[in-house]
């Protein structure tokens, strides 16, 4: 798998965003 710099950057944003959303949903769920 040979990714360009832009593709790696986009993939890292997606992964970080997904992780942040999972953490946020986990915190939100524990409020109730």
mmCIF file as Biopython writes it, N, C-alpha, C and O atoms, coordinates in Angstrom:
data_model
#
loop_
_atom_site.group_PDB
_atom_site.id
_atom_site.type_symbol
_atom_site.label_atom_id
_atom_site.label_alt_id
_atom_site.label_comp_id
_atom_site.label_asym_id
_atom_site.label_entity_id
_atom_site.label_seq_id
_atom_site.pdbx_PDB_ins_code
_atom_site.Cartn_x
_atom_site.Cartn_y
_atom_site.Cartn_z
_atom_site.occupancy
_atom_site.B_iso_or_equiv
_atom_site.auth_seq_id
_atom_site.auth_asym_id
_atom_site.pdbx_PDB_model_num
ATOM 1   N N  . UNK A ? 1  ? 0.848   -1.199 0.000  1.0 0.0 1  A 1 
ATOM 2   C CA . UNK A ? 1  ? 0.000   0.000  0.000  1.0 0.0 1  A 1 
ATOM 3   C C  . UNK A ? 1  ? 0.881   1.246  0.000  1.0 0.0 1  A 1 
ATOM 4   O O  . UNK A ? 1  ? 1.575   1.524  0.978  1.0 0.0 1  A 1 
ATOM 5   N N  . UNK A ? 2  ? 0.850   1.984  -1.091 1.0 0.0 2  A 1 
ATOM 6   C CA . UNK A ? 2  ? 1.706   3.163  -1.222 1.0 0.0 2  A 1 
ATOM 7   C C  . UNK A ? 2  ? 0.822   4.411  -1.242 1.0 0.0 2  A 1 
ATOM 8   O O  . UNK A ? 2  ? 0.212   4.748  -2.257 1.0 0.0 2  A 1 
ATOM 9   N N  . UNK A ? 3  ? 0.770   5.086  -0.089 1.0 0.0 3  A 1 
ATOM 10  C CA . UNK A ? 3  ? -0.072  6.276  0.031  1.0 0.0 3  A 1 
ATOM 11  C C  . UNK A ? 3  ? 0.745   7.544  -0.165 1.0 0.0 3  A 1 
ATOM 12  O O  . UNK A ? 3  ? 1.918   7.611  0.203  1.0 0.0 3  A 1 
ATOM 13  N N  . UNK A ? 4  ? 0.108   8.538  -0.746 1.0 0.0 4  A 1 
ATOM 14  C CA . UNK A ? 4  ? 0.763   9.837  -0.862 1.0 0.0 4  A 1 
ATOM 15  C C  . UNK A ? 4  ? 0.641   10.559 0.475  1.0 0.0 4  A 1 
ATOM 16  O O  . UNK A ? 4  ? -0.087  10.120 1.365  1.0 0.0 4  A 1 
ATOM 17  N N  . UNK A ? 5  ? 1.354   11.663 0.605  1.0 0.0 5  A 1 
ATOM 18  C CA . UNK A ? 5  ? 1.320   12.442 1.846  1.0 0.0 5  A 1 
ATOM 19  C C  . UNK A ? 5  ? -0.100  12.922 2.137  1.0 0.0 5  A 1 
ATOM 20  O O  . UNK A ? 5  ? -0.540  12.910 3.286  1.0 0.0 5  A 1 
ATOM 21  N N  . UNK A ? 6  ? -0.816  13.345 1.089  1.0 0.0 6  A 1 
ATOM 22  C CA . UNK A ? 6  ? -2.179  13.846 1.262  1.0 0.0 6  A 1 
ATOM 23  C C  . UNK A ? 6  ? -3.121  12.736 1.723  1.0 0.0 6  A 1 
ATOM 24  O O  . UNK A ? 6  ? -3.992  12.964 2.563  1.0 0.0 6  A 1 
ATOM 25  N N  . UNK A ? 7  ? -2.945  11.545 1.177  1.0 0.0 7  A 1 
ATOM 26  C CA . UNK A ? 7  ? -3.803  10.419 1.551  1.0 0.0 7  A 1 
ATOM 27  C C  . UNK A ? 7  ? -3.567  10.011 3.000  1.0 0.0 7  A 1 
ATOM 28  O O  . UNK A ? 7  ? -4.516  9.711  3.724  1.0 0.0 7  A 1 
ATOM 29  N N  . UNK A ? 8  ? -2.302  9.999  3.424  1.0 0.0 8  A 1 
ATOM 30  C CA . UNK A ? 8  ? -1.989  9.675  4.821  1.0 0.0 8  A 1 
ATOM 31  C C  . UNK A ? 8  ? -2.596  10.714 5.755  1.0 0.0 8  A 1 
ATOM 32  O O  . UNK A ? 8  ? -3.118  10.372 6.816  1.0 0.0 8  A 1 
ATOM 33  N N  . UNK A ? 9  ? -2.528  11.987 5.357  1.0 0.0 9  A 1 
ATOM 34  C CA . UNK A ? 9  ? -3.078  13.080 6.160  1.0 0.0 9  A 1 
ATOM 35  C C  . UNK A ? 9  ? -4.590  12.928 6.289  1.0 0.0 9  A 1 
ATOM 36  O O  . UNK A ? 9  ? -5.135  13.065 7.385  1.0 0.0 9  A 1 
ATOM 37  N N  . UNK A ? 10 ? -5.272  12.646 5.175  1.0 0.0 10 A 1 
ATOM 38  C CA . UNK A ? 10 ? -6.720  12.469 5.191  1.0 0.0 10 A 1 
ATOM 39  C C  . UNK A ? 10 ? -7.113  11.265 6.037  1.0 0.0 10 A 1 
ATOM 40  O O  . UNK A ? 10 ? -8.079  11.332 6.797  1.0 0.0 10 A 1 
ATOM 41  N N  . UNK A ? 11 ? -6.374  10.166 5.912  1.0 0.0 11 A 1 
ATOM 42  C CA . UNK A ? 11 ? -6.671  8.956  6.678  1.0 0.0 11 A 1 
ATOM 43  C C  . UNK A ? 11 ? -6.491  9.200  8.172  1.0 0.0 11 A 1 
ATOM 44  O O  . UNK A ? 11 ? -7.288  8.722  8.979  1.0 0.0 11 A 1 
ATOM 45  N N  . UNK A ? 12 ? -5.444  9.944  8.547  1.0 0.0 12 A 1 
ATOM 46  C CA . UNK A ? 12 ? -5.197  10.206 9.967  1.0 0.0 12 A 1 
ATOM 47  C C  . UNK A ? 12 ? -6.301  11.081 10.549 1.0 0.0 12 A 1 
ATOM 48  O O  . UNK A ? 12 ? -6.697  10.883 11.698 1.0 0.0 12 A 1 
ATOM 49  N N  . UNK A ? 13 ? -6.807  12.049 9.777  1.0 0.0 13 A 1 
ATOM 50  C CA . UNK A ? 13 ? -7.904  12.906 10.243 1.0 0.0 13 A 1 
ATOM 51  C C  . UNK A ? 13 ? -9.165  12.068 10.472 1.0 0.0 13 A 1 
ATOM 52  O O  . UNK A ? 13 ? -9.870  12.262 11.462 1.0 0.0 13 A 1 
ATOM 53  N N  . UNK A ? 14 ? -9.445  11.137 9.556  1.0 0.0 14 A 1 
ATOM 54  C CA . UNK A ? 14 ? -10.620 10.272 9.679  1.0 0.0 14 A 1 
ATOM 55  C C  . UNK A ? 14 ? -10.507 9.397  10.927 1.0 0.0 14 A 1 
ATOM 56  O O  . UNK A ? 14 ? -11.466 9.259  11.685 1.0 0.0 14 A 1 
ATOM 57  N N  . UNK A ? 15 ? -9.323  8.807  11.134 1.0 0.0 15 A 1 
ATOM 58  C CA . UNK A ? 15 ? -9.109  7.929  12.286 1.0 0.0 15 A 1 
ATOM 59  C C  . UNK A ? 15 ? -9.229  8.708  13.595 1.0 0.0 15 A 1 
ATOM 60  O O  . UNK A ? 15 ? -9.896  8.266  14.530 1.0 0.0 15 A 1 
ATOM 61  N N  . UNK A ? 16 ? -8.570  9.882  13.651 1.0 0.0 16 A 1 
ATOM 62  C CA . UNK A ? 16 ? -8.626  10.709 14.869 1.0 0.0 16 A 1 
ATOM 63  C C  . UNK A ? 16 ? -10.049 11.201 15.122 1.0 0.0 16 A 1 
ATOM 64  O O  . UNK A ? 16 ? -10.515 11.205 16.261 1.0 0.0 16 A 1 
ATOM 65  N N  . UNK A ? 17 ? -10.726 11.610 14.074 1.0 0.0 17 A 1 
ATOM 66  C CA . UNK A ? 17 ? -12.106 12.076 14.206 1.0 0.0 17 A 1 
ATOM 67  C C  . UNK A ? 17 ? -13.027 10.969 14.693 1.0 0.0 17 A 1 
ATOM 68  O O  . UNK A ? 17 ? -13.892 11.205 15.536 1.0 0.0 17 A 1 
ATOM 69  N N  . UNK A ? 18 ? -12.845 9.753  14.162 1.0 0.0 18 A 1 
ATOM 70  C CA . UNK A ? 18 ? -13.654 8.611  14.573 1.0 0.0 18 A 1 
ATOM 71  C C  . UNK A ? 18 ? -13.402 8.266  16.036 1.0 0.0 18 A 1 
ATOM 72  O O  . UNK A ? 18 ? -14.339 7.996  16.787 1.0 0.0 18 A 1 
ATOM 73  N N  . UNK A ? 19 ? -12.128 8.276  16.439 1.0 0.0 19 A 1 
ATOM 74  C CA . UNK A ? 19 ? -11.771 7.987  17.830 1.0 0.0 19 A 1 
ATOM 75  C C  . UNK A ? 19 ? -12.368 9.038  18.764 1.0 0.0 19 A 1 
ATOM 76  O O  . UNK A ? 19 ? -12.903 8.705  19.822 1.0 0.0 19 A 1 
ATOM 77  N N  . UNK A ? 20 ? -12.275 10.314 18.365 1.0 0.0 20 A 1 
ATOM 78  C CA . UNK A ? 20 ? -12.832 11.394 19.181 1.0 0.0 20 A 1 
ATOM 79  C C  . UNK A ? 20 ? -14.344 11.237 19.326 1.0 0.0 20 A 1 
ATOM 80  O O  . UNK A ? 20 ? -14.889 11.448 20.409 1.0 0.0 20 A 1 
ATOM 81  N N  . UNK A ? 21 ? -15.017 10.872 18.247 1.0 0.0 21 A 1 
ATOM 82  C CA . UNK A ? 21 ? -16.468 10.671 18.285 1.0 0.0 21 A 1 
ATOM 83  C C  . UNK A ? 21 ? -16.836 9.515  19.215 1.0 0.0 21 A 1 
ATOM 84  O O  . UNK A ? 21 ? -17.807 9.611  19.966 1.0 0.0 21 A 1 
ATOM 85  N N  . UNK A ? 22 ? -16.065 8.422  19.170 1.0 0.0 22 A 1 
ATOM 86  C CA . UNK A ? 22 ? -16.325 7.272  20.045 1.0 0.0 22 A 1 
ATOM 87  C C  . UNK A ? 22 ? -16.148 7.661  21.512 1.0 0.0 22 A 1 
ATOM 88  O O  . UNK A ? 22 ? -16.968 7.290  22.352 1.0 0.0 22 A 1 
ATOM 89  N N  . UNK A ? 23 ? -15.089 8.403  21.826 1.0 0.0 23 A 1 
ATOM 90  C CA . UNK A ? 23 ? -14.829 8.850  23.196 1.0 0.0 23 A 1 
ATOM 91  C C  . UNK A ? 23 ? -15.954 9.783  23.658 1.0 0.0 23 A 1 
ATOM 92  O O  . UNK A ? 23 ? -16.468 9.652  24.769 1.0 0.0 23 A 1 
ATOM 93  N N  . UNK A ? 24 ? -16.325 10.723 22.790 1.0 0.0 24 A 1 
ATOM 94  C CA . UNK A ? 24 ? -17.385 11.690 23.126 1.0 0.0 24 A 1 
ATOM 95  C C  . UNK A ? 24 ? -18.704 10.970 23.381 1.0 0.0 24 A 1 
ATOM 96  O O  . UNK A ? 24 ? -19.419 11.292 24.331 1.0 0.0 24 A 1 
ATOM 97  N N  . UNK A ? 25 ? -19.027 9.985  22.524 1.0 0.0 25 A 1 
ATOM 98  C CA . UNK A ? 25 ? -20.272 9.238  22.714 1.0 0.0 25 A 1 
ATOM 99  C C  . UNK A ? 25 ? -20.219 8.419  24.001 1.0 0.0 25 A 1 
ATOM 100 O O  . UNK A ? 25 ? -21.226 8.278  24.694 1.0 0.0 25 A 1 
ATOM 101 N N  . UNK A ? 26 ? -19.044 7.881  24.319 1.0 0.0 26 A 1 
ATOM 102 C CA . UNK A ? 26 ? -18.885 7.116  25.556 1.0 0.0 26 A 1 
ATOM 103 C C  . UNK A ? 26 ? -19.100 7.991  26.775 1.0 0.0 26 A 1 
ATOM 104 O O  . UNK A ? 26 ? -19.796 7.591  27.709 1.0 0.0 26 A 1 
ATOM 105 N N  . UNK A ? 27 ? -18.516 9.178  26.781 1.0 0.0 27 A 1 
ATOM 106 C CA . UNK A ? 27 ? -18.685 10.117 27.893 1.0 0.0 27 A 1 
ATOM 107 C C  . UNK A ? 27 ? -20.145 10.544 27.981 1.0 0.0 27 A 1 
ATOM 108 O O  . UNK A ? 27 ? -20.718 10.594 29.070 1.0 0.0 27 A 1 
ATOM 109 N N  . UNK A ? 28 ? -20.750 10.854 26.825 1.0 0.0 28 A 1 
ATOM 110 C CA . UNK A ? 28 ? -22.142 11.292 26.778 1.0 0.0 28 A 1 
ATOM 111 C C  . UNK A ? 28 ? -23.072 10.208 27.322 1.0 0.0 28 A 1 
ATOM 112 O O  . UNK A ? 28 ? -24.019 10.505 28.051 1.0 0.0 28 A 1 
ATOM 113 N N  . UNK A ? 29 ? -22.797 8.941  26.962 1.0 0.0 29 A 1 
ATOM 114 C CA . UNK A ? 29 ? -23.642 7.828  27.407 1.0 0.0 29 A 1 
ATOM 115 C C  . UNK A ? 29 ? -23.568 7.656  28.930 1.0 0.0 29 A 1 
ATOM 116 O O  . UNK A ? 29 ? -24.562 7.305  29.566 1.0 0.0 29 A 1 
ATOM 117 N N  . UNK A ? 30 ? -22.391 7.903  29.511 1.0 0.0 30 A 1 
ATOM 118 C CA . UNK A ? 30 ? -22.224 7.705  30.955 1.0 0.0 30 A 1 
ATOM 119 C C  . UNK A ? 30 ? -22.845 8.838  31.780 1.0 0.0 30 A 1 
ATOM 120 O O  . UNK A ? 30 ? -22.877 8.756  33.008 1.0 0.0 30 A 1 
ATOM 121 N N  . UNK A ? 31 ? -23.335 9.889  31.121 1.0 0.0 31 A 1 
ATOM 122 C CA . UNK A ? 31 ? -23.986 10.967 31.856 1.0 0.0 31 A 1 
ATOM 123 C C  . UNK A ? 31 ? -25.361 10.530 32.382 1.0 0.0 31 A 1 
ATOM 124 O O  . UNK A ? 31 ? -25.914 11.144 33.295 1.0 0.0 31 A 1 
ATOM 125 N N  . UNK A ? 32 ? -25.901 9.454  31.785 1.0 0.0 32 A 1 
ATOM 126 C CA . UNK A ? 32 ? -27.253 9.022  32.155 1.0 0.0 32 A 1 
ATOM 127 C C  . UNK A ? 32 ? -27.236 7.710  32.922 1.0 0.0 32 A 1 
ATOM 128 O O  . UNK A ? 32 ? -28.291 7.207  33.308 1.0 0.0 32 A 1 
#
